[in-house]
Amino acid sequence: MPRVIHFEIPAQDPQRVARFYQDVFGWTIEKWQGPVEYWLVMTGPDGTPGINGGLYKPRAPFSGTVNTLDVDDLDASLAKVKAHGGTVVMDKMAVPSMGWLAYCADVEGTIFGLMQADPHAA
């Protein structure tokens, strides 16, 4: 059963928002060195309950917090989303060395991500 594995918080000024979450909750937030402007959020040590996330500069259709679910087969999951009235709002893309990611909207327009782990994604 797919579970939420990651969250993303929109931030027009990611450094300002990062300082807020660092000061309030003690989270560790670092700029990702990948191909897009993104900040990684570590909410606690590995092996403890909870999930980590990220900060992103919002762009249409994204404007709110986005939860990403772990799936075994991204293509099959995207087909199920479409078959049940949802839409794919950002097609499947590689997250280098992590896996395959796509963003969808449910039947009321709420955005969520789907991620298939694959260390060979490029």
Buried (B, 14 or more C-beta within 10 A) or exposed (E): EEEEBBBBBBBEEBEEBBEBBEEEEEBBBEEBEEEEEBBBBEBBEEEEEEBBBBBBBBEEEBEEEBBBBBBEEBEEBBEBBEEEEBBBBBEBEBBEEBBBBBBBBEEEEEBBBBBBBBEEBE
